[in-house]
């Protein structure tokens, strides 16, 4: 087998790999020759319950294609547990080369009705979980002078969405985490990038069309299967992306996007300094045309995938 990507016999942890996007990435990693740690605790979309069955299904699919995989049912949301996920890779396969932070839950609510417990639960899995697993993997990566992180962010954080303050904050926080990892660990040959995935999943599967046009559109959206995000994740984990770090990408069916990142876009200077009154008089008129619109993800990605 040709190993253009340099992933043959490498070891990848994929969190939340019992289904959806995580399963798609785990399978694509295995196709590229990587040995996979399937991390999944088998909870509901809201983070309730728990079962090893989803991870076992992914493992069977990898083994059916001739790949190697082991299962970790430890939670990403606890530091000691996250360390066991990394230890699972080291004990099972003797090394670790890739971490894909994909595990997540949803606890949507309009901001003024959001329960603090739902805030903490989402932050713990998405943001703290990405930190814990990445931090645990940092030591073996540093020792071997190589490694790649791929984190799942979201346009809900990059752009905005209704009723997702917890999720949006966590996903935008992951962008900052990824950039810090990229800066701090570059001298060890370690890379860190983000993907904002698009996929038809159990989160969108409850949509009910009211018109034939809506039904037709939903059928097009269903083409955005979780697996369409996997090639980008595997590419970013591979040697082919050796010079790519600190970036934000998105995969949307047959489209791949590169996101810009926060930089100054306008400047106004006043030698005498500013007062609230002069800010209102001079800065707002100068900046107004460049203010970022208050938009949702769907407003920016307003066209259907093809």
C-alpha positions, 0 to 999 in steps of 0.5 A: 500500500502506498503511504503518501500521507505517512500514516501507515502504522501511526497511532491516532486517538479519535474522541467521540468515534462511536458514530457520526463525524468521529466514526467517519474520521476513525474509519478514514484514519484506518484506511490511511493505515493508522491504528486507531484508539476509538474513544466513546462513552456512548451517551445521548446527544445531551450527554446522558446514559452510556454504552460501549456498543457504538465504539464496538460497532466502529471497531468492528468496521475497522477490523473488517477492512483489515485495520487495527483498533482498540476502545477507550470508554474514558470520558474526556471531561475529567483530567485523570480520565483523559490521561487514561485515553492517552495511556490506552494508545501508548499501552496498546500500540506503543506510541501516539501520533495524532489526536482528533478532539471530536467528542461533544454534547449539546444542551441548547437553550436561549441565553436568558433561560440557560441553566448553569449546569448545562453551561458547565456540561458543554464546556466540560466536554468540548473545551475542557475535554479538548484541553485535557486530552491534548495536554495528556498527549503533549508529553509523548508528542514532545518526547518524540518531537512530532505530533498532530492535533485536529480539533473540531470547532463550529461556525456556531462559535466562529460566526454565531447561532441562536440558543447555543451560548455554551456550545458557541463559547466552547467552540470559539475557545477551542480555536484559541486553544488550538492556536496556543498549542500551535505556538507553544509546541511548534519547536517540538514539531507538533501541529494544531489545526481546527475544522468546522464540520458540516454534516446532516446528523441526529442534531438536524435529523428532526427537521420536518419539511413544510413544503415540497421545496423544503423537502427537496432542500433537506434531501440535498442537505442529507448529502452532507454525511458525517463522512464528508469531513473525514478526508480533511481531518486525515489530511491535516493529521498527515505528513502532507500537511507538515507545514500547516498549523494554527489554521481553521478549515471547514468541510461542507460536502464538496467544498473546503473553506479556509477561515480568516482570523481576527486581525485589526481592519480599521484604525483611527488616531487622535493625538490628544487621546479620546473621550467618550464624546469624541469616540462617538463623534469620530470613531463610530462614523469611521468604523460603522461601515466595517462593523461585523454584521450580527449574523448566524451561521446560516446567514453566512452559509446561505447557499446549499451544498452541491 
